[in-house]
Amino acid sequence: MDKPAAMNEKLRQEFNQWALDGRSSALEAHHRCFVEDTLQLMNIQPADRILEVGCGEGWASRRLASLVPEGLVVGLDVADEMVSKARPGSAACDNLLFVWADVEAIPWQEKFFSKALCVETFYYLENPENALREIFRVLSPGGSVWIVNHLSKENEITLRWLPHFRVPVNLLSAEDYGKLFESCGFQEYAFHMIPDRTPDSDASYYQHLTDPDERRRFRELGALLMTARRPEE
């Protein structure tokens, strides 16, 4: 694959390593419950054209592709090793493509996608405003964006993960995101928390919480889901 002209090299290297050492393969178990609950809210139609930002090895993109038999799903990731793993694992999906690119320079025409999904990715972005403007550009009028962050100021227990990150994170509050969405042209911004329904046996990311009350609070708070819409023309 030829390297895109615009690329966050630090993120590329970090998540290439995730793909190479197997950390990315555990993300489906960690994130599936939030994604499934989000999909129920997205009102996905058979002919939808959906962009997944930060697709990783492609498990959520494959799930989306199964829901849009008359449409198209494009999975985008900054890590070429992630894309290299996603493609062969998705060969049976003829309505699914993967592209190696930075979300600040999405290689697609404007006003194409009816929906965009971003799971546990947005806080890694160095310039979230630039990313949102690009998502706005490629969304069709009336199209919607859906961002899920388990790491959030709204679930204060997740902030314990921060010392373990090897790349900077851009952590905003839900209200801060609302202002950002508005500045980028979006309307109908809304947010709420999705409780964590992941079985204890599958959720290694919270096994360090040994206090039962703290673990209960962590799971009750869950992930932050934010959504907004590009205005109709």
Buried (B, 14 or more C-beta within 10 A) or exposed (E): EEEBEEBBEBBBBBBBBBBEEEEBBEBBBBBBBBBEBBBEEBEBBEEBBBBBBBBBBBBBBBBBBEBBEEBBBBBBBBBBBBBBBBBEEBEEBEBBBBBBBBBBEBBBEEBBBBBBBBBBBBBBBBBBEBBBBBBBBBBBEEBBBBBBBBBBBBBEBBEEBEEEEEEEBEBBEBEEBBEBBEEBBBEEBEBEBBEBEBEEEEBEBBEEBEEEEEBEBBBEBBBBBBBBBBEEE
